């Protein structure tokens, strides 16, 4: 176990990680939310207003 840890520490990990990959995932997620909001936004707003008016009496 000790030799595995020493070998792991000797390899010199990259501390930055996969920054471009995370940026791409974030941008794609934001784009997906924007598209869904544009397509389904009016229907979701209508459903919410109907539900609130039914509860509010």
MIROVEX-791999 format. One record per atom (N, C-alpha, C): residue in one letter; x, y, z. Coordinates in steps of 0.1 Angstrom, whole numbers, plus 5000, padded with zeros to 4 digits. Example, Ala and Ser with C-alpha at 12.3 -4.5 7.8 and 13.67 -1.06 7.14 Angstrom:
a513249435078a512349555078a513249675078s512849785071s513749895071s512950005079
! end
This chain:
x500849885000x500050005000x500950135000x501950125008x502850245008x503550274995x503950164988x504550184975x503650244965x502350204966x501350264957x501150414959x501150454972x501050594975x502250674971x503350614972x504650684968x504650704953x504250594946x504150604931x503150714927x502050714933x501050814930x501450954932x502150974943x502651114946x503751154937x504551054932x505651084923x505151124909x503951084905x503551114891x503351264889x503151344899x502951484897x501551514890x500551504898x499151524893x499051674888x498151684878x497851824873x496751874882x497051984890x496052034900x494952114893x495052154881x494052234874x492752154871x492952024868x491851944864x491451974849x490251934845x489851944831x489052074830x489652194831x488952314830x488152334817x488652314806x487852334793x486652244793x486752124798x485652024799x484552084807x484852134819x483852184828x483252314822x484052394815x483452514809x482452474798x482852374791x481952324780x480652274786x480752194797x479552134803x478652254808x479252354814x478452464820x477752544809x478452574798x477852644787x476752564780x476952434778x475952354772x474752344781x474952334794x473752334804x473052464803x473752574803x473052704802x472252714789x472852664778x472152674766x470852584766x470952464772x469852374772x468752444781x469052504792x468052574800x467452684792x468252764785x467652874777x466652824766x467052714760x466152654749x464952604755x465052534766x463752474772x462852594777x463452694783x462652804788x461952874776x462652894765x462052954753x460952874748x461052744747x460052654742x458952634751x459252594763x458152554773x457752664783x458452784782x458152884792x456752934793x456052964781x454653004782x453752904788x453952774785x453152674790x453352654805x454652664809x454952644823x454352764831x454452884826x453853004833x452352984834x451652944823x450252914824x449852814834x450652704835x450352604845x450552654859x451552734861x451752794874x450652894878x450252974869x449153074872x447852994875x447552894867x446352814870x446352744884x447552694887x447652624900x447552724912x448152844910x448152944921x446753004922x446053014911x444653074912x443752964918x443952834915x443152734921x443352724936x444552744941x444852744955x444352874962x444552984955x444153114961x442653134961x441953064954x440553064955x439953164946
! end
